[in-house]
Amino acid sequence: MTDDPRRLLRAMFDAAIGAARPGLRVPPHLPPPPAGRTVVVGAGKASAAMARAVEEAWPGPIEGLVVTRYGHAVPCGRIEIVEAAHPVPDENGHRAAARMMGMVRGLGPDDLVLALVSGGGSALLSLPAPGLTLEDKRAVNAALLRSGAPIDEMNLVRKHLSAIKGGRLAAAAHPARVVTLVISDVPGDDPAAIASGPTVADPTTFAGAREVLARYGIGEPEAVIRHLERAEEETPKPGDPRLAGVRTVVVASPQLSLEAAAEVARRAGVTPLILGDAIEGEAREVGRVMAGIARQAAARGQPAPAPVVLLSGGETTVTLRGDGSGGGRGGRNVEFLLSLAVGLDGLPGVFALAGDTDGLDGIGDAAGAVITPDTLARAGALGLAARASLDRNDGHGFFGALGDSVVTGPTLTNVNDFRAILVLGSEA
């Protein structure tokens, strides 16, 4: 398959997504039915597909509600599916979160709450703390997205502006048993960070949330700042007795998906090197570093000789530059690829694909894109300059014009970003 590098890269990407499909990953981890009721709640880009997997495998009565991103719903018979906005929350997510809290309150020790949590759930599960409005939360969310803050810092703030995140959902369900099934999209697979951990004890504090906003110069809305300064009710902490009956299982992760992609490479006669499943930082900086590693592999056979594929996952960030008038739409993966292409500068025999495993890289309908040794030359023939597009954060416009976008549609799972750099050597 190395005679068709694009096909091989896409096969690895498809394998990474396939390894994390809810229908495959959820059923083996379902708990036994309880003596009482089973109530399903959840949030995230994969939550609707997870709910359908539960319905298809569950042997007894079941009811509940999950909220997913617009376009990610799948039909379910007994679990209600609500669609809401991501990454900036809307009223649909607000109402769904309030209803979930109502569903879990008043349950007893013979009842089970089955929580289905995946990436994107933090924005989708938006229930402001008392004294705050949805508009307050939207404003802070938008400011944090513009700032380039990493996802762990964003979620730290979200937990302390919420009435449902940071373990509050599980606390409301006490004394019912709570089992949370998680599809991880965060570095390190920490359940407290995925969807801001609605059923997981939260070690962070109001003081930490204040520090994050100060670090990025975010001083509004005033109601948010006052709420964080009052710090009236902390999130449930490790050891909280209300969370003693909670069990959490990570059913799919970035590492699992990278290993699936690596197996595709091996079958094609290519050595896979997994550089890490938790790589963070500015997307353009990660692209520059990865270009250096690819150059070393091509020129010196280190860290492995060609043919080799450098695989990585994690979540980079994009800091939007300028006033936005250039039309750039961000997108972590296309930003990474633009920077990588500039760093490689047409190096023969090097190809790459980067994409979001949920099928949508930022704003638009593309999951990511592909670069080839002639990417810069083809762009130049169309009057496009990679550096200028990078300055405008316009990776989607650049790769769309070249016909090199990768479009999957919503994949109904989410194990974060996937990056593969295929080094075949100068003879490719």
C-alpha positions as CSV (number, residue, x, y, z in Angstrom):
1,M,0.0,0.0,0.0
2,T,3.1,2.3,0.2
3,D,2.7,2.9,-3.5
4,D,-0.4,4.9,-2.6
5,P,0.6,7.0,0.4
6,R,-2.8,8.8,0.6
7,R,-4.7,5.6,0.7
8,L,-2.4,4.2,3.5
9,L,-2.8,7.4,5.6
10,R,-6.6,7.3,5.2
11,A,-6.6,3.6,6.1
12,M,-4.7,4.4,9.4
13,F,-7.1,7.3,10.2
14,D,-10.1,5.1,9.5
15,A,-8.7,2.3,11.8
16,A,-8.1,4.9,14.6
17,I,-11.8,6.0,14.4
18,G,-13.1,2.4,14.0
19,A,-11.2,1.3,17.2
20,A,-13.2,3.9,19.2
21,R,-16.7,3.2,17.9
22,P,-19.2,3.0,20.7
23,G,-20.9,-0.1,19.3
24,L,-17.6,-1.9,19.7
25,R,-16.4,-0.4,23.0
26,V,-19.5,0.1,25.2
27,P,-21.2,-3.3,25.5
28,P,-18.3,-5.2,27.1
29,H,-18.2,-2.7,30.0
30,L,-21.9,-2.5,30.9
31,P,-22.7,-3.3,34.5
32,P,-25.3,-5.9,35.6
33,P,-28.9,-4.5,35.8
34,P,-29.9,-3.3,39.2
35,A,-32.8,-4.4,41.4
36,G,-34.4,-0.9,40.9
37,R,-34.5,1.6,38.0
38,T,-31.8,2.2,35.4
39,V,-31.5,5.8,34.4
40,V,-29.1,6.8,31.6
41,V,-27.7,10.3,31.3
42,G,-24.8,11.6,29.3
43,A,-23.2,14.2,27.2
44,G,-20.6,14.4,24.4
45,K,-20.1,14.0,20.7
46,A,-20.2,10.2,21.1
47,S,-23.0,10.1,23.7
48,A,-25.9,9.4,21.3
49,A,-24.0,6.5,19.7
50,M,-23.1,5.2,23.1
51,A,-26.8,5.4,24.1
52,R,-27.8,3.3,21.1
53,A,-25.1,0.7,22.0
54,V,-26.5,0.5,25.5
55,E,-30.1,0.1,24.2
56,E,-29.0,-2.7,21.9
57,A,-27.2,-4.6,24.7
58,W,-29.2,-3.9,27.8
59,P,-31.4,-6.8,29.0
60,G,-34.0,-4.9,31.1
61,P,-36.0,-1.7,31.4
62,I,-34.1,1.5,30.8
63,E,-34.8,5.2,30.5
64,G,-32.9,8.5,30.3
65,L,-31.6,11.4,28.3
66,V,-28.3,12.3,26.7
67,V,-27.2,15.4,24.9
68,T,-24.9,15.5,21.8
69,R,-23.7,18.0,19.3
70,Y,-25.9,19.1,16.4
71,G,-25.6,16.5,13.6
72,H,-24.4,13.7,15.9
73,A,-27.8,12.3,17.0
74,V,-28.7,8.7,16.2
75,P,-32.2,7.2,16.7
76,C,-32.9,5.5,20.0
77,G,-36.1,4.0,21.3
78,R,-36.0,4.4,25.1
79,I,-33.3,7.0,25.7
80,E,-34.1,10.5,24.6
81,I,-31.5,12.2,22.4
82,V,-31.1,16.0,22.5
83,E,-28.8,18.0,20.2
84,A,-27.1,21.2,21.4
85,A,-24.3,23.6,20.4
86,H,-20.6,23.0,20.6
87,P,-18.1,24.6,21.5
88,V,-20.1,27.5,22.8
89,P,-23.2,26.3,24.8
90,D,-26.8,27.1,23.9
91,E,-30.3,26.9,25.5
92,N,-30.8,23.3,24.3
93,G,-27.8,22.1,26.4
94,H,-28.9,24.2,29.3
95,R,-32.4,22.7,29.4
96,A,-31.0,19.1,28.9
97,A,-28.6,19.5,31.8
98,A,-31.4,20.8,34.1
99,R,-33.6,17.8,33.2
100,M,-30.8,15.4,33.9
101,M,-30.3,16.7,37.3
102,G,-34.0,16.3,37.9
103,M,-33.9,12.7,36.7
104,V,-31.2,11.6,39.1
105,R,-32.5,13.3,42.2
106,G,-34.5,11.1,44.5
107,L,-33.1,7.8,43.4
108,G,-32.4,5.1,45.9
109,P,-29.6,2.6,46.7
110,D,-31.3,0.0,44.5
111,D,-31.2,2.2,41.4
112,L,-28.4,2.7,38.8
113,V,-27.3,5.8,37.0
114,L,-25.4,4.9,33.9
115,A,-23.5,8.0,32.7
116,L,-22.2,8.1,29.1
117,V,-19.5,10.7,28.8
118,S,-17.3,11.7,25.9
119,G,-15.4,14.7,24.5
120,G,-17.4,17.8,23.9
121,G,-19.7,17.1,26.9
122,S,-18.5,20.2,28.8
123,A,-20.0,22.6,26.4
124,L,-23.0,20.5,25.8
125,L,-23.8,20.0,29.5
126,S,-24.3,23.6,30.4
127,L,-26.1,24.4,33.7
128,P,-24.9,27.7,35.2
129,A,-24.3,27.9,38.9
130,P,-26.8,29.9,40.9
131,G,-26.4,33.6,40.2
132,L,-25.0,33.1,36.7
133,T,-26.8,33.0,33.3
134,L,-26.1,31.0,30.2
135,E,-24.9,34.2,28.5
136,D,-22.3,34.6,31.3
137,K,-21.0,31.1,30.5
138,R,-21.1,31.7,26.8
139,A,-19.0,34.8,27.1
140,V,-16.3,33.1,29.2
141,N,-16.3,30.1,26.9
142,A,-15.8,32.3,23.9
143,A,-13.0,34.3,25.6
144,L,-11.2,31.1,26.6
145,L,-11.5,29.7,23.1
146,R,-9.9,32.9,21.6
147,S,-7.2,32.9,24.2
148,G,-5.6,29.6,23.2
149,A,-6.0,28.2,26.7
150,P,-5.5,24.4,26.9
151,I,-8.5,22.3,27.5
152,D,-7.6,21.4,31.1
153,E,-7.6,25.0,32.0
154,M,-10.8,25.7,30.2
155,N,-12.5,22.8,32.0
156,L,-11.2,24.0,35.4
157,V,-13.0,27.3,34.9
158,R,-16.2,25.5,33.5
159,K,-16.4,23.3,36.6
160,H,-16.6,26.3,38.9
161,L,-19.2,28.1,36.9
162,S,-21.5,25.0,36.8
163,A,-24.2,23.3,38.8
164,I,-23.6,19.9,37.2
165,K,-19.9,19.5,36.4
166,G,-17.0,18.6,38.6
167,G,-18.8,15.7,40.3
168,R,-22.1,17.6,41.0
169,L,-24.2,15.2,38.9
170,A,-23.0,12.2,40.8
171,A,-23.5,14.0,44.1
172,A,-27.1,14.7,43.1
173,A,-27.7,11.0,42.3
174,H,-26.6,9.8,45.8
175,P,-27.4,7.2,47.2
176,A,-27.9,5.5,43.8
177,R,-25.1,3.6,42.3
178,V,-23.3,5.5,39.5
179,V,-21.3,3.8,36.7
180,T,-19.7,6.1,34.2
181,L,-18.5,4.8,30.8
182,V,-16.0,7.2,29.2
183,I,-14.6,7.7,25.7
184,S,-11.5,9.8,26.4
185,D,-10.5,12.8,24.3
186,V,-8.0,14.3,26.8
187,P,-4.3,13.9,27.4
188,G,-3.7,11.3,30.1
189,D,-7.4,10.0,29.9
190,D,-8.2,11.6,33.3
191,P,-12.0,11.1,33.8
192,A,-12.1,14.3,35.9
193,A,-11.1,16.3,32.7
194,I,-13.4,14.6,30.2
195,A,-16.6,16.7,29.8
196,S,-15.4,18.5,33.0
197,G,-16.1,15.3,35.0
198,P,-19.8,15.5,35.9
199,T,-19.6,12.3,37.9
200,V,-16.0,12.5,39.1
201,A,-14.5,14.1,42.2
202,D,-12.8,17.4,41.4
203,P,-9.4,18.3,43.0
204,T,-9.4,21.8,41.5
205,T,-10.6,25.0,43.3
206,F,-12.2,28.3,42.8
207,A,-8.8,29.9,43.3
208,G,-7.4,27.9,40.4
209,A,-10.3,29.1,38.2
210,R,-9.5,32.7,39.1
211,E,-5.9,32.2,38.3
212,V,-6.7,30.9,34.8
213,L,-8.9,33.9,33.9
214,A,-6.2,36.3,35.2
215,R,-3.5,34.5,33.2
216,Y,-5.4,35.2,30.0
217,G,-6.6,38.7,30.9
218,I,-10.3,37.7,31.1
219,G,-12.1,40.1,33.4
220,E,-15.7,39.8,32.3
221,P,-18.5,39.2,32.7
222,E,-18.6,40.8,36.1
223,A,-21.0,38.2,37.5
224,V,-18.5,35.5,36.7
225,I,-15.7,37.3,38.5
226,R,-17.9,37.9,41.5
227,H,-19.0,34.3,41.6
228,L,-15.4,33.0,41.6
229,E,-14.4,35.4,44.3
230,R,-17.3,34.4,46.6
231,A,-16.4,30.7,46.2
232,E,-19.5,29.8,48.1
233,E,-19.8,26.0,47.3
234,E,-16.8,24.0,46.2
235,T,-17.1,21.0,43.9
236,P,-17.2,17.6,45.5
237,K,-13.6,16.6,46.3
238,P,-11.9,13.2,46.5
239,G,-13.2,11.3,49.5
240,D,-16.6,12.9,49.4
241,P,-19.0,10.2,50.7
242,R,-21.6,11.1,48.1
243,L,-19.3,9.8,45.4
244,A,-18.3,6.6,47.2
245,G,-20.6,4.5,45.0
246,V,-19.2,5.8,41.7
247,R,-17.3,3.6,39.3
248,T,-15.7,5.0,36.2
249,V,-14.4,3.0,33.2
250,V,-12.5,4.4,30.2
251,V,-13.8,2.3,27.3
252,A,-11.9,4.0,24.4
253,S,-8.8,6.2,24.4
254,P,-6.4,7.9,22.0
255,Q,-3.7,5.3,22.7
256,L,-6.0,2.5,21.7
257,S,-6.7,4.2,18.4
258,L,-3.1,4.9,17.7
259,E,-2.3,1.2,18.3
260,A,-5.0,0.3,15.7
261,A,-3.4,2.7,13.2
262,A,0.0,1.2,14.0
263,E,-1.2,-2.3,13.1
264,V,-2.4,-1.0,9.7
265,A,1.1,0.4,9.1
266,R,2.8,-2.9,10.0
267,R,0.6,-4.8,7.6
268,A,1.7,-2.4,4.9
269,G,5.4,-3.0,5.7
270,V,5.9,0.4,7.4
271,T,7.4,0.8,10.9
272,P,5.0,2.6,13.2
273,L,6.4,4.9,15.9
274,I,3.9,6.2,18.4
275,L,5.4,9.5,19.6
276,G,2.7,10.1,22.2
277,D,-1.1,10.2,22.8
278,A,-1.1,13.4,24.8
279,I,0.8,16.0,22.8
280,E,-0.3,19.5,23.5
281,G,0.8,23.0,22.6
282,E,0.2,25.5,19.9
283,A,-0.6,23.6,16.7
284,R,1.9,25.5,14.6
285,E,4.7,24.9,17.1
286,V,3.9,21.2,17.2
287,G,4.0,21.2,13.4
288,R,7.4,22.8,13.3
289,V,8.8,20.2,15.8
290,M,7.3,17.3,13.9
291,A,8.8,18.6,10.6
292,G,12.2,18.4,12.3
293,I,11.6,14.8,13.4
294,A,10.5,13.8,9.9
295,R,13.6,15.4,8.4
296,Q,15.8,13.4,10.7
297,A,14.1,10.2,9.8
298,A,14.4,11.0,6.1
299,A,18.0,12.1,6.2
300,R,19.5,9.9,9.0
301,G,17.1,7.0,9.6
302,Q,16.5,8.3,13.1
303,P,14.5,7.5,15.2
304,A,13.8,4.8,12.6
305,P,14.7,4.4,8.9
306,A,12.1,4.7,6.1
307,P,9.6,3.5,5.6
308,V,8.3,4.8,8.9
309,V,5.2,6.5,10.1
310,L,5.2,8.9,13.0
311,L,1.9,8.6,14.9
312,S,0.7,11.0,17.6
313,G,-2.5,12.1,19.3
314,G,-3.6,14.7,21.9
315,E,-5.1,18.1,21.6
316,T,-3.2,21.2,20.4
317,T,-4.5,24.7,20.5
318,V,-4.9,27.5,18.0
319,T,-4.6,31.1,19.1
320,L,-6.5,33.2,16.6
321,R,-4.5,36.2,15.3
322,G,-5.6,39.5,14.0
323,D,-9.2,40.7,13.9
324,G,-10.6,37.7,12.0
325,S,-11.1,39.7,8.8
326,G,-8.9,37.4,6.9
327,G,-11.5,34.7,6.9
328,G,-9.5,32.1,9.0
329,R,-11.6,29.5,10.8
330,G,-8.9,28.0,12.9
331,G,-8.9,24.2,13.1
332,R,-6.1,22.5,15.1
333,N,-5.3,19.8,12.5
334,V,-5.2,22.0,9.4
335,E,-3.1,24.6,11.4
336,F,-0.7,21.8,12.3
337,L,-0.5,20.6,8.7
338,L,0.1,24.1,7.3
339,S,3.0,24.5,9.7
340,L,4.3,21.0,8.9
341,A,4.2,21.7,5.2
342,V,6.2,25.0,5.7
343,G,8.7,23.1,7.8
344,L,9.1,20.3,5.3
345,D,9.3,22.7,2.4
346,G,8.5,20.0,-0.2
347,L,10.8,17.3,1.2
348,P,10.5,14.3,-1.1
349,G,8.9,11.2,0.2
350,V,7.1,12.7,3.1
351,F,3.3,12.6,3.4
352,A,1.0,13.4,6.3
353,L,-2.6,13.3,7.5
354,A,-4.1,15.0,10.5
355,G,-7.7,14.9,11.5
356,D,-10.1,15.2,14.4
357,T,-11.5,11.7,15.2
358,D,-15.0,13.2,15.7
359,G,-15.0,14.2,12.0
360,L,-15.0,18.0,12.5
361,D,-11.8,20.1,12.8
362,G,-13.0,23.3,14.3
363,I,-15.5,25.2,12.1
364,G,-16.5,23.6,8.8
365,D,-17.3,20.1,7.5
366,A,-13.7,18.7,7.2
367,A,-12.1,16.4,9.7
368,G,-8.6,17.5,8.6
369,A,-6.4,17.3,5.5
370,V,-3.5,15.6,3.8
371,I,-0.1,17.1,2.7
372,T,2.2,15.7,0.0
373,P,5.7,16.7,-1.2
374,D,4.1,18.8,-3.9
375,T,1.6,20.6,-1.6
376,L,3.5,23.9,-1.6
377,A,4.0,23.8,-5.4
378,R,0.4,23.1,-6.2
379,A,-0.7,25.9,-3.8
380,G,1.7,28.3,-5.5
381,A,0.2,27.5,-8.9
382,L,-3.1,28.6,-7.5
383,G,-1.7,31.8,-6.0
384,L,-1.8,30.4,-2.5
385,A,1.0,30.8,0.1
386,A,1.1,28.4,3.0
387,R,2.8,31.0,5.3
388,A,0.1,33.6,4.6
389,S,-2.7,31.1,5.2
390,L,-1.0,30.1,8.5
391,D,-0.9,33.8,9.5
392,R,-4.6,34.0,8.9
393,N,-5.4,30.7,10.6
394,D,-7.0,29.7,7.3
395,G,-5.9,26.0,7.0
396,H,-9.4,25.0,5.9
397,G,-9.4,27.5,3.1
398,F,-6.0,26.5,1.9
399,F,-6.6,22.7,1.8
400,G,-10.1,23.1,0.5
401,A,-8.7,25.0,-2.5
402,L,-6.2,22.2,-3.1
403,G,-8.9,19.5,-2.8
404,D,-6.9,17.9,0.0
405,S,-9.4,18.2,2.8
406,V,-10.4,14.9,4.6
407,V,-14.2,14.7,5.0
408,T,-15.7,11.9,7.0
409,G,-18.9,13.5,8.4
410,P,-19.7,13.0,12.1
411,T,-18.0,9.8,13.2
412,L,-20.1,9.5,16.4
413,T,-17.0,9.0,18.5
414,N,-14.2,11.2,19.7
415,V,-10.7,10.3,20.9
416,N,-9.2,13.6,20.0
417,D,-6.7,14.5,17.2
418,F,-4.9,12.0,15.0
419,R,-1.6,12.8,13.3
420,A,0.3,10.5,10.9
421,I,3.5,11.5,9.1
422,L,4.6,8.9,6.6
423,V,8.3,9.0,5.7
424,L,8.9,6.8,2.6
425,G,12.3,8.2,1.5
426,S,13.4,10.1,-1.5
427,E,12.5,7.3,-4.0
428,A,8.7,7.6,-3.2
